[in-house]
Amino acid sequence: MSTREAQPLLSVYHALKKCHGPQYWWPAESPFEVMVGAVLTQNTAWTNVEKAVTNLKDSDCLDPGKIIALPVTELAGLIRPSGYFNIKAKRLRALCVWYIEQGAHSQLSQWNTTELRSALLAVHGVGPETADDILLYAFHRPVFVIDTYTRRIFSRLGIFRDDLPYEDLRLNFEQALPTDSVLFNEYHALLVSHGKDICRKQPRCNLCCLERICINPGFINRQSSGVKYEDFS
Ligand code: SF4
């Protein structure tokens, strides 16, 4: 995507920020807590992750060494509220083993982003979205996270097809936008907020700050605004 094509993405960002305000992500007290949350949030709502993280904290187990020392069944019991707890216990344990073997955050933070992303993707249970959550929110790397909300909102806006491969979408954002981890942090958080509250599966287009430029609003006539995507760029 060319620089000229960055303008729609920046315009969407500014509209969302004006609508939803600053998001202050990621909701965690340490980089390691971000990593734990990134695994636990797979296929579940954040409220369930919060309960699981609280269990880990209350048991004094939110620590990579302590997680590894726990029997997997006990770990699974603590993170039960996050769903798929047996699978996630194995994934969390694998991530902790890798994290300790590599020297934890102080060592990993010295790796370049490409190496770190490749290494994360090689850890059991870490896919692209989880790896990019960790890179952006635990290591402050300028990596754009793609999730269900991003696909839904940008396909409805007519900017990207929702069936594009993850890497294609990620690179589209990263190549169009300024390379800025603070911008990417806030943009992803805003998309999650908008996807949860406004552009839901059943969208609330009458409340949407993007309605003017959306080519596929759910409950309004496509032609009602008279403004096309081309007018927005
Ligand atoms: S106008 Fe409707 S479909 Fe379009 S982005 Fe807003 S909520 Fe989603």
py3Dmol code that shows the C-alpha trace and the ligand (Angstrom):
import py3Dmol

protein = """\
ATOM      1  CA  MET A   1       0.000   0.000   0.000  1.00  0.00           C
ATOM      2  CA  SER A   2       1.389   3.394  -0.905  1.00  0.00           C
ATOM      3  CA  THR A   3       1.809   6.372   1.396  1.00  0.00           C
ATOM      4  CA  ARG A   4      -1.119   8.042  -0.329  1.00  0.00           C
ATOM      5  CA  GLU A   5      -3.294   5.128   0.721  1.00  0.00           C
ATOM      6  CA  ALA A   6      -2.364   5.608   4.368  1.00  0.00           C
ATOM      7  CA  GLN A   7      -4.823   8.459   4.710  1.00  0.00           C
ATOM      8  CA  PRO A   8      -7.993   6.326   5.036  1.00  0.00           C
ATOM      9  CA  LEU A   9      -6.343   4.226   7.755  1.00  0.00           C
ATOM     10  CA  LEU A  10      -5.249   7.329   9.653  1.00  0.00           C
ATOM     11  CA  SER A  11      -8.661   8.921   9.217  1.00  0.00           C
ATOM     12  CA  VAL A  12     -10.349   5.827  10.646  1.00  0.00           C
ATOM     13  CA  TYR A  13      -7.890   5.915  13.555  1.00  0.00           C
ATOM     14  CA  HIS A  14      -8.595   9.552  14.373  1.00  0.00           C
ATOM     15  CA  ALA A  15     -12.358   9.041  14.086  1.00  0.00           C
ATOM     16  CA  LEU A  16     -12.210   6.068  16.457  1.00  0.00           C
ATOM     17  CA  LYS A  17     -10.015   7.933  18.915  1.00  0.00           C
ATOM     18  CA  LYS A  18     -12.394  10.878  18.937  1.00  0.00           C
ATOM     19  CA  CYS A  19     -15.319   8.511  19.465  1.00  0.00           C
ATOM     20  CA  HIS A  20     -13.870   6.135  22.076  1.00  0.00           C
ATOM     21  CA  GLY A  21     -11.074   8.156  23.698  1.00  0.00           C
ATOM     22  CA  PRO A  22      -7.665   6.847  24.811  1.00  0.00           C
ATOM     23  CA  GLN A  23      -7.664   3.142  25.678  1.00  0.00           C
ATOM     24  CA  TYR A  24      -4.507   2.765  27.835  1.00  0.00           C
ATOM     25  CA  TRP A  25      -3.747  -0.809  26.717  1.00  0.00           C
ATOM     26  CA  TRP A  26      -2.712  -3.531  27.547  1.00  0.00           C
ATOM     27  CA  PRO A  27      -4.543  -4.028  30.854  1.00  0.00           C
ATOM     28  CA  ALA A  28      -1.655  -5.683  32.728  1.00  0.00           C
ATOM     29  CA  GLU A  29       0.881  -4.809  35.413  1.00  0.00           C
ATOM     30  CA  SER A  30       3.965  -6.335  33.752  1.00  0.00           C
ATOM     31  CA  PRO A  31       5.209  -7.597  30.366  1.00  0.00           C
ATOM     32  CA  PHE A  32       4.939 -11.162  31.651  1.00  0.00           C
ATOM     33  CA  GLU A  33       1.293 -10.596  32.590  1.00  0.00           C
ATOM     34  CA  VAL A  34       0.727  -9.373  29.011  1.00  0.00           C
ATOM     35  CA  MET A  35       2.176 -12.640  27.719  1.00  0.00           C
ATOM     36  CA  VAL A  36      -0.049 -14.702  29.997  1.00  0.00           C
ATOM     37  CA  GLY A  37      -3.098 -12.687  28.961  1.00  0.00           C
ATOM     38  CA  ALA A  38      -2.234 -13.086  25.279  1.00  0.00           C
ATOM     39  CA  VAL A  39      -2.450 -16.870  25.618  1.00  0.00           C
ATOM     40  CA  LEU A  40      -5.497 -16.893  27.881  1.00  0.00           C
ATOM     41  CA  THR A  41      -7.503 -14.545  25.640  1.00  0.00           C
ATOM     42  CA  GLN A  42      -7.460 -17.020  22.755  1.00  0.00           C
ATOM     43  CA  ASN A  43     -11.115 -17.753  21.883  1.00  0.00           C
ATOM     44  CA  THR A  44     -12.608 -16.120  24.938  1.00  0.00           C
ATOM     45  CA  ALA A  45     -13.831 -12.798  26.288  1.00  0.00           C
ATOM     46  CA  TRP A  46     -11.472 -10.612  28.282  1.00  0.00           C
ATOM     47  CA  THR A  47     -13.673 -10.802  31.392  1.00  0.00           C
ATOM     48  CA  ASN A  48     -12.891 -14.528  31.557  1.00  0.00           C
ATOM     49  CA  VAL A  49      -9.166 -13.816  31.219  1.00  0.00           C
ATOM     50  CA  GLU A  50      -9.346 -11.379  34.119  1.00  0.00           C
ATOM     51  CA  LYS A  51     -10.803 -14.092  36.369  1.00  0.00           C
ATOM     52  CA  ALA A  52      -8.064 -16.543  35.390  1.00  0.00           C
ATOM     53  CA  VAL A  53      -5.304 -13.967  35.932  1.00  0.00           C
ATOM     54  CA  THR A  54      -6.810 -13.088  39.308  1.00  0.00           C
ATOM     55  CA  ASN A  55      -6.665 -16.775  40.265  1.00  0.00           C
ATOM     56  CA  LEU A  56      -2.981 -16.876  39.311  1.00  0.00           C
ATOM     57  CA  LYS A  57      -2.277 -13.737  41.326  1.00  0.00           C
ATOM     58  CA  ASP A  58      -4.258 -14.879  44.364  1.00  0.00           C
ATOM     59  CA  SER A  59      -2.272 -18.149  44.324  1.00  0.00           C
ATOM     60  CA  ASP A  60       0.983 -16.211  43.969  1.00  0.00           C
ATOM     61  CA  CYS A  61       1.596 -18.078  40.701  1.00  0.00           C
ATOM     62  CA  LEU A  62       1.836 -15.258  38.165  1.00  0.00           C
ATOM     63  CA  ASP A  63       5.487 -15.994  37.617  1.00  0.00           C
ATOM     64  CA  PRO A  64       7.075 -18.117  34.868  1.00  0.00           C
ATOM     65  CA  GLY A  65       9.064 -20.309  37.265  1.00  0.00           C
ATOM     66  CA  LYS A  66       6.058 -20.938  39.484  1.00  0.00           C
ATOM     67  CA  ILE A  67       3.836 -21.744  36.508  1.00  0.00           C
ATOM     68  CA  ILE A  68       6.332 -24.332  35.281  1.00  0.00           C
ATOM     69  CA  ALA A  69       6.579 -25.837  38.758  1.00  0.00           C
ATOM     70  CA  LEU A  70       2.829 -26.360  38.956  1.00  0.00           C
ATOM     71  CA  PRO A  71       1.354 -29.704  37.877  1.00  0.00           C
ATOM     72  CA  VAL A  72      -0.470 -29.049  34.599  1.00  0.00           C
ATOM     73  CA  THR A  73      -3.776 -30.146  36.145  1.00  0.00           C
ATOM     74  CA  GLU A  74      -3.368 -27.589  38.919  1.00  0.00           C
ATOM     75  CA  LEU A  75      -2.475 -24.862  36.432  1.00  0.00           C
ATOM     76  CA  ALA A  76      -5.507 -25.832  34.359  1.00  0.00           C
ATOM     77  CA  GLY A  77      -7.683 -25.466  37.455  1.00  0.00           C
ATOM     78  CA  LEU A  78      -6.409 -21.951  38.119  1.00  0.00           C
ATOM     79  CA  ILE A  79      -7.017 -20.762  34.560  1.00  0.00           C
ATOM     80  CA  ARG A  80     -10.323 -22.618  34.198  1.00  0.00           C
ATOM     81  CA  PRO A  81     -12.398 -19.401  33.783  1.00  0.00           C
ATOM     82  CA  SER A  82     -10.574 -18.637  30.518  1.00  0.00           C
ATOM     83  CA  GLY A  83     -12.010 -21.759  28.826  1.00  0.00           C
ATOM     84  CA  TYR A  84     -10.120 -24.480  26.934  1.00  0.00           C
ATOM     85  CA  PHE A  85      -8.142 -24.641  30.174  1.00  0.00           C
ATOM     86  CA  ASN A  86      -6.373 -27.959  29.557  1.00  0.00           C
ATOM     87  CA  ILE A  87      -5.092 -26.780  26.178  1.00  0.00           C
ATOM     88  CA  LYS A  88      -4.183 -23.336  27.504  1.00  0.00           C
ATOM     89  CA  ALA A  89      -2.340 -24.819  30.505  1.00  0.00           C
ATOM     90  CA  LYS A  90      -0.023 -26.687  28.128  1.00  0.00           C
ATOM     91  CA  ARG A  91       0.406 -23.600  25.955  1.00  0.00           C
ATOM     92  CA  LEU A  92       1.110 -21.354  28.914  1.00  0.00           C
ATOM     93  CA  ARG A  93       3.613 -23.804  30.296  1.00  0.00           C
ATOM     94  CA  ALA A  94       5.378 -24.052  26.921  1.00  0.00           C
ATOM     95  CA  LEU A  95       5.580 -20.271  26.682  1.00  0.00           C
ATOM     96  CA  CYS A  96       7.023 -20.044  30.212  1.00  0.00           C
ATOM     97  CA  VAL A  97       9.637 -22.734  29.511  1.00  0.00           C
ATOM     98  CA  TRP A  98      10.726 -20.857  26.382  1.00  0.00           C
ATOM     99  CA  TYR A  99      10.675 -17.512  28.207  1.00  0.00           C
ATOM    100  CA  ILE A 100      12.971 -18.744  30.980  1.00  0.00           C
ATOM    101  CA  GLU A 101      15.278 -20.616  28.595  1.00  0.00           C
ATOM    102  CA  GLN A 102      15.804 -17.434  26.579  1.00  0.00           C
ATOM    103  CA  GLY A 103      16.637 -15.322  29.632  1.00  0.00           C
ATOM    104  CA  ALA A 104      13.241 -13.675  30.210  1.00  0.00           C
ATOM    105  CA  HIS A 105      12.276 -10.126  29.241  1.00  0.00           C
ATOM    106  CA  SER A 106      15.683  -8.520  29.821  1.00  0.00           C
ATOM    107  CA  GLN A 107      17.348 -10.798  27.268  1.00  0.00           C
ATOM    108  CA  LEU A 108      14.457 -11.099  24.848  1.00  0.00           C
ATOM    109  CA  SER A 109      14.057  -7.332  24.660  1.00  0.00           C
ATOM    110  CA  GLN A 110      17.476  -7.196  22.979  1.00  0.00           C
ATOM    111  CA  TRP A 111      16.369  -9.392  20.072  1.00  0.00           C
ATOM    112  CA  ASN A 112      15.329  -7.742  16.859  1.00  0.00           C
ATOM    113  CA  THR A 113      11.640  -7.909  16.010  1.00  0.00           C
ATOM    114  CA  THR A 114      11.962 -10.425  13.169  1.00  0.00           C
ATOM    115  CA  GLU A 115      13.926 -12.874  15.320  1.00  0.00           C
ATOM    116  CA  LEU A 116      11.609 -12.452  18.257  1.00  0.00           C
ATOM    117  CA  ARG A 117       8.488 -12.943  16.136  1.00  0.00           C
ATOM    118  CA  SER A 118       9.910 -16.100  14.523  1.00  0.00           C
ATOM    119  CA  ALA A 119      10.888 -17.513  17.906  1.00  0.00           C
ATOM    120  CA  LEU A 120       7.482 -16.784  19.415  1.00  0.00           C
ATOM    121  CA  LEU A 121       5.724 -18.434  16.471  1.00  0.00           C
ATOM    122  CA  ALA A 122       7.791 -21.567  17.079  1.00  0.00           C
ATOM    123  CA  VAL A 123       6.470 -21.888  20.657  1.00  0.00           C
ATOM    124  CA  HIS A 124       3.670 -24.423  21.110  1.00  0.00           C
ATOM    125  CA  GLY A 125       0.261 -22.725  20.917  1.00  0.00           C
ATOM    126  CA  VAL A 126       1.491 -19.308  19.818  1.00  0.00           C
ATOM    127  CA  GLY A 127      -0.103 -18.216  16.553  1.00  0.00           C
ATOM    128  CA  PRO A 128       0.301 -14.916  14.698  1.00  0.00           C
ATOM    129  CA  GLU A 129      -2.255 -12.950  16.723  1.00  0.00           C
ATOM    130  CA  THR A 130      -0.846 -14.127  20.070  1.00  0.00           C
ATOM    131  CA  ALA A 131       2.727 -13.472  18.934  1.00  0.00           C
ATOM    132  CA  ASP A 132       1.827  -9.990  17.731  1.00  0.00           C
ATOM    133  CA  ASP A 133      -0.062  -9.180  20.948  1.00  0.00           C
ATOM    134  CA  ILE A 134       3.108 -10.088  22.846  1.00  0.00           C
ATOM    135  CA  LEU A 135       5.405  -8.180  20.494  1.00  0.00           C
ATOM    136  CA  LEU A 136       3.315  -5.022  20.586  1.00  0.00           C
ATOM    137  CA  TYR A 137       2.160  -4.927  24.192  1.00  0.00           C
ATOM    138  CA  ALA A 138       4.962  -6.722  26.088  1.00  0.00           C
ATOM    139  CA  PHE A 139       7.915  -5.600  23.937  1.00  0.00           C
ATOM    140  CA  HIS A 140       6.563  -2.369  22.395  1.00  0.00           C
ATOM    141  CA  ARG A 141       7.470  -3.428  18.865  1.00  0.00           C
ATOM    142  CA  PRO A 142       5.678  -1.765  15.917  1.00  0.00           C
ATOM    143  CA  VAL A 143       3.704  -4.837  14.847  1.00  0.00           C
ATOM    144  CA  PHE A 144       0.054  -4.432  13.867  1.00  0.00           C
ATOM    145  CA  VAL A 145      -2.223  -7.006  15.475  1.00  0.00           C
ATOM    146  CA  ILE A 146      -4.953  -8.458  13.270  1.00  0.00           C
ATOM    147  CA  ASP A 147      -8.008  -9.908  14.968  1.00  0.00           C
ATOM    148  CA  THR A 148     -11.658 -10.655  14.237  1.00  0.00           C
ATOM    149  CA  TYR A 149     -12.687  -7.061  14.957  1.00  0.00           C
ATOM    150  CA  THR A 150     -10.080  -5.667  12.549  1.00  0.00           C
ATOM    151  CA  ARG A 151     -11.285  -7.965   9.769  1.00  0.00           C
ATOM    152  CA  ARG A 152     -14.940  -7.198  10.417  1.00  0.00           C
ATOM    153  CA  ILE A 153     -14.613  -3.413  10.593  1.00  0.00           C
ATOM    154  CA  PHE A 154     -12.308  -2.962   7.603  1.00  0.00           C
ATOM    155  CA  SER A 155     -14.229  -5.348   5.386  1.00  0.00           C
ATOM    156  CA  ARG A 156     -17.483  -3.550   6.205  1.00  0.00           C
ATOM    157  CA  LEU A 157     -15.788  -0.238   5.476  1.00  0.00           C
ATOM    158  CA  GLY A 158     -14.727  -1.660   2.101  1.00  0.00           C
ATOM    159  CA  ILE A 159     -11.030  -1.079   2.744  1.00  0.00           C
ATOM    160  CA  PHE A 160      -9.835  -4.698   3.021  1.00  0.00           C
ATOM    161  CA  ARG A 161     -11.424  -8.047   2.208  1.00  0.00           C
ATOM    162  CA  ASP A 162     -11.988 -10.052   5.372  1.00  0.00           C
ATOM    163  CA  ASP A 163     -10.606 -13.242   3.839  1.00  0.00           C
ATOM    164  CA  LEU A 164      -7.090 -11.876   3.261  1.00  0.00           C
ATOM    165  CA  PRO A 165      -4.372 -13.996   4.903  1.00  0.00           C
ATOM    166  CA  TYR A 166      -3.205 -12.722   8.286  1.00  0.00           C
ATOM    167  CA  GLU A 167       0.241 -11.737   7.028  1.00  0.00           C
ATOM    168  CA  ASP A 168      -1.160  -9.799   4.072  1.00  0.00           C
ATOM    169  CA  LEU A 169      -3.433  -7.774   6.312  1.00  0.00           C
ATOM    170  CA  ARG A 170      -0.707  -7.132   8.868  1.00  0.00           C
ATOM    171  CA  LEU A 171       1.726  -5.941   6.197  1.00  0.00           C
ATOM    172  CA  ASN A 172      -0.923  -3.717   4.615  1.00  0.00           C
ATOM    173  CA  PHE A 173      -1.326  -1.847   7.880  1.00  0.00           C
ATOM    174  CA  GLU A 174       2.378  -1.778   8.713  1.00  0.00           C
ATOM    175  CA  GLN A 175       3.435  -0.530   5.292  1.00  0.00           C
ATOM    176  CA  ALA A 176       0.749   2.144   5.105  1.00  0.00           C
ATOM    177  CA  LEU A 177       1.009   3.570   8.600  1.00  0.00           C
ATOM    178  CA  PRO A 178       3.936   5.316  10.278  1.00  0.00           C
ATOM    179  CA  THR A 179       6.125   2.747  12.068  1.00  0.00           C
ATOM    180  CA  ASP A 180       5.034   3.650  15.555  1.00  0.00           C
ATOM    181  CA  SER A 181       4.323   1.168  18.343  1.00  0.00           C
ATOM    182  CA  VAL A 182       2.331   3.770  20.292  1.00  0.00           C
ATOM    183  CA  LEU A 183       0.056   4.319  17.279  1.00  0.00           C
ATOM    184  CA  PHE A 184      -0.328   0.555  16.711  1.00  0.00           C
ATOM    185  CA  ASN A 185      -1.023   0.006  20.409  1.00  0.00           C
ATOM    186  CA  GLU A 186      -3.809   2.551  20.461  1.00  0.00           C
ATOM    187  CA  TYR A 187      -5.228   1.639  17.042  1.00  0.00           C
ATOM    188  CA  HIS A 188      -5.683  -2.041  17.882  1.00  0.00           C
ATOM    189  CA  ALA A 189      -7.241  -1.184  21.248  1.00  0.00           C
ATOM    190  CA  LEU A 190      -9.670   1.215  19.534  1.00  0.00           C
ATOM    191  CA  LEU A 191     -10.661  -1.426  16.982  1.00  0.00           C
ATOM    192  CA  VAL A 192     -11.413  -3.866  19.795  1.00  0.00           C
ATOM    193  CA  SER A 193     -13.516  -1.249  21.558  1.00  0.00           C
ATOM    194  CA  HIS A 194     -15.390  -0.387  18.353  1.00  0.00           C
ATOM    195  CA  GLY A 195     -15.896  -4.033  17.424  1.00  0.00           C
ATOM    196  CA  LYS A 196     -17.252  -4.875  20.865  1.00  0.00           C
ATOM    197  CA  ASP A 197     -19.522  -1.875  21.314  1.00  0.00           C
ATOM    198  CA  ILE A 198     -20.561  -0.634  17.872  1.00  0.00           C
ATOM    199  CA  CYS A 199     -19.553  -2.735  14.873  1.00  0.00           C
ATOM    200  CA  ARG A 200     -20.832  -5.929  16.453  1.00  0.00           C
ATOM    201  CA  LYS A 201     -21.969  -8.980  14.520  1.00  0.00           C
ATOM    202  CA  GLN A 202     -25.270  -7.107  14.456  1.00  0.00           C
ATOM    203  CA  PRO A 203     -23.821  -3.626  13.929  1.00  0.00           C
ATOM    204  CA  ARG A 204     -25.161  -0.528  15.651  1.00  0.00           C
ATOM    205  CA  CYS A 205     -24.628   1.697  12.632  1.00  0.00           C
ATOM    206  CA  ASN A 206     -26.797   4.482  13.970  1.00  0.00           C
ATOM    207  CA  LEU A 207     -24.186   5.003  16.725  1.00  0.00           C
ATOM    208  CA  CYS A 208     -21.119   4.600  14.498  1.00  0.00           C
ATOM    209  CA  CYS A 209     -18.600   7.390  13.933  1.00  0.00           C
ATOM    210  CA  LEU A 210     -17.566   5.664  10.676  1.00  0.00           C
ATOM    211  CA  GLU A 211     -21.054   5.455   9.181  1.00  0.00           C
ATOM    212  CA  ARG A 212     -20.371   8.322   6.792  1.00  0.00           C
ATOM    213  CA  ILE A 213     -17.669   6.407   4.947  1.00  0.00           C
ATOM    214  CA  CYS A 214     -18.899   2.831   5.433  1.00  0.00           C
ATOM    215  CA  ILE A 215     -19.924   1.133   2.200  1.00  0.00           C
ATOM    216  CA  ASN A 216     -21.644  -1.727   3.973  1.00  0.00           C
ATOM    217  CA  PRO A 217     -23.555  -0.433   6.976  1.00  0.00           C
ATOM    218  CA  GLY A 218     -25.767  -3.128   8.394  1.00  0.00           C
ATOM    219  CA  PHE A 219     -29.002  -1.355   8.994  1.00  0.00           C
ATOM    220  CA  ILE A 220     -29.008   1.659   6.736  1.00  0.00           C
ATOM    221  CA  ASN A 221     -29.463   2.192   3.040  1.00  0.00           C
ATOM    222  CA  ARG A 222     -26.064   1.990   1.297  1.00  0.00           C
ATOM    223  CA  GLN A 223     -26.759   5.162  -0.585  1.00  0.00           C
ATOM    224  CA  SER A 224     -28.224   7.133   2.295  1.00  0.00           C
ATOM    225  CA  SER A 225     -25.112   9.079   3.240  1.00  0.00           C
ATOM    226  CA  GLY A 226     -24.149   9.910  -0.318  1.00  0.00           C
ATOM    227  CA  VAL A 227     -20.501   9.637   0.719  1.00  0.00           C
ATOM    228  CA  LYS A 228     -18.381   6.934  -0.862  1.00  0.00           C
ATOM    229  CA  TYR A 229     -15.100   5.493   0.335  1.00  0.00           C
ATOM    230  CA  GLU A 230     -13.284   7.402  -2.428  1.00  0.00           C
ATOM    231  CA  ASP A 231     -14.474  10.673  -0.910  1.00  0.00           C
ATOM    232  CA  PHE A 232     -12.806   9.746   2.340  1.00  0.00           C
ATOM    233  CA  SER A 233      -9.276   9.223   1.087  1.00  0.00           C
TER     234      SER A 233
END
"""
ligand_1 = """\
8
SF4
S -21.470 1.895 9.830
Fe -22.108 -0.066 10.732
S -21.120 -1.699 9.496
Fe -20.063 0.275 9.057
S -18.312 0.319 10.471
Fe -20.014 1.401 11.476
S -21.082 -0.157 12.728
Fe -19.751 -1.241 11.249
"""
view = py3Dmol.view(width=600, height=400)
view.addModel(protein, "pdb")
view.setStyle({"model": 0}, {"cartoon": {"style": "trace"}})
view.addModel(ligand_1, "xyz")
view.setStyle({"model": 1}, {"stick": {}})
view.zoomTo()
view.show()
